[in-house]
């Protein structure tokens, strides 16, 4: 408890007795009676041979239960085990290499490290750090090519995470880092630690091929990353049809079914090969295991197929389509629960480009806007 606030009353012996009160604040000063604490109590770390001088090996974590002025900043010192000065320890507790280690020279070092707090008198504690020197990387990283599809309204893409590179390495202790060529950083970024790909706002329609690579510190491997950006036209939204799938998650649909279903759907509804099928959005149906896919078909001449025509085509080809994935319903209008006949139902569709949904798998990522249906009776 850092302090107490007391109300003290004095009362005299007269008739009637008179009194008055005063507040007494008692502050408890901290005494530096807690030593720094290492977490964990002792450490183990590895470093590959032939790593350059200054390679980070370990970050020490220290806490102190005393008040702030009796705790950090801490002073770190290597007491034993560093007689040949193979290691350095910076003021932030980062242990680094001071030489280029060779596995044949020594395979293990044990350091005794001291942490001293800032109190008076200072308190100290110790930890032991076991550092193993292992052979350098002998396996190249492997990475899965990634294809990303982004759907957005005209010039209204807000940016965000659009996918993640999946890479592995057979060398147990390799740490993978990801890089993107500098000339592409005006449009995209790649998180160097986890491989997440971030697109900046305002992407134009088209195809982007990213020069991404993954490195284990010795080997650098290029990764094929292709980004397709499709900008929606407002006219598309007036000519959409929804296919509702049964028992499928968005990620499973994107990773397992989307390519095959798109191909089957094109064969079922397109009158000419030059016509274009546009998957506008996919999103789960709230409170169920169903999934809605919103799409439209654009004619080579520029117009769009009417929803009624698409629904007729889909109904005729439904059995063929279900060879790929089970369909729950084909929806143009969604008037369930409204007391009106189908022909008297008016539906409007709205797209929220700033509420993007990213469905990412190892090979394919699909980024699309959230959509909303509004229906009302006209009868």
Secondary structure, DSSP 8 states (H G I E B T S, - for coil): --EEEEEEEEE-SSSS--EEEEEEEEE---------EESSSSEEEEEETT--TT-EEEE--EE-SS-GGGS-S-EEEEEES-TT--EEE-TT-EEEESS---TTT-SEEEEEEEEE-SSSS--EEEEEEEEEEE----S--EE--EEEEEEEETT----EEEEE--EE-SSTT---EEEE-GGGTTTEEE-TTT-EEEE-S---SEEEEEEEEEE-SS-EEEEEEEEEEEEE-HHHHTT-EEEEESS--HHHIIIIIHHHHHHHHHHHH-SSTTSEEEEEEEEE-TTSS-EEEEEEEE-TTS-B--HHHHHHHHHHTHHHHTTTS-EEEEES---TTSSS-GGGEEEEEEEEEEEEEEEE-SSEEEEEEEEEEEEEE--
